[in-house]
Amino acid sequence: MEPDGLRRACFISSPALWRRGFGGKHPLKPERLARTVALLEAYQAFAAPNVIRVEPRMATDEEVTLFHTQDYVDAVRALSAGETPGQAVARYGFGPGDNPVFRGMYESSGLKSGGGIRGAEMLMAGECDVAFNFSGGLHHAHPSQASGFCIFNDAAIAIHWLVREGARVVYVDIDAHHGDGVQEAFYDSDRVLTISLHQDGNTLFPGSGFVNDMGVGAGKGYSVNVPLPPYTDDETYLWAFDQIVPPLVRRFSPDVLVSQLGVDTHYGDPLANLALTTRGHQALYAAFSELAPARWLACGGGGYNLDVVPRSWTLAFGVMSGQTFPDEIPASYREQYGGHWLHDREVPSISEAVRSRIRHRVEETIRALQKQYDL
Ligand SMILES: [Zn+2]
């Protein structure tokens, strides 16, 4: 912390992160990263004295294999270089659709994972209090399979790295989709508490993350899932968060908070059906700021509306670094990308009958979780 109580906030980025991507009409557009940095620069967010801007580095094989298998890493490297190792494309989860192969995907994925480790290194060395690896949060990747636009699971890799350093880690995932890959990584461990709030798996990819999925063996009770119905809005989402997350995090008493800040919970997102606004997002970032111990590693995540992602992650970095930005978007950004206001001026229209039905279902979920985790 700085003497004025502000966190020393590290932002991890490089233009190399948005030079390559899945391409074509794929929804995970690298431009979302470029726009986020452009908006933060327009607000001069990096000029604050407590802000440190660093470049990510490539994760080594030794680091990537903290979670992934070596044969998967080798296949990603070969496919990335344009080699076609036979059945590898389908066997490792690649192919047309969610995870098409693209040239340079090994370098791109390695840099995003390396960004997470760079943040973890700086936190453990006491060089910053919060690190935002905004290009990461690729929470669906499995040990030997790409999944849901995710190739290397930077969050699982960084958490493994932190655990190896002796840290107790809590992972909280607020992406609209269940954080299945990270949960899987620590499903039998009591060193890492994973909590995922997401749109109900019966209605959205990856179709997992139910209330009864609470870990196995030593890890039983250390995986937590809060499935939410489509059209859950700010008020109901924040109520569920407050009922479940702070009591569990405080009881676990972590050394490091790792948060996945996917913003596809927004009502304008084209891939999911939750109904949050940027005000809800900002309240969640503030809740993390309250809850975080001395070390907080924040990752990005999903979010497929190019108008929403830069605004919400600008608000996130504002909370991390203790900066409040004027609501009117600076002209330099507006002229290039459009937009007027940092916060949404509209709210989703959801009928009272639907809201009340959702609230009732969420209440049942909260009660079940409180009983199950003895809250
Ligand atoms: Zn998502």
Residues whose N, C-alpha, C, O or C-beta is under 5 A from the ligand:
A	BS01	ZN	D175 A176 H177 G262 D264 G302
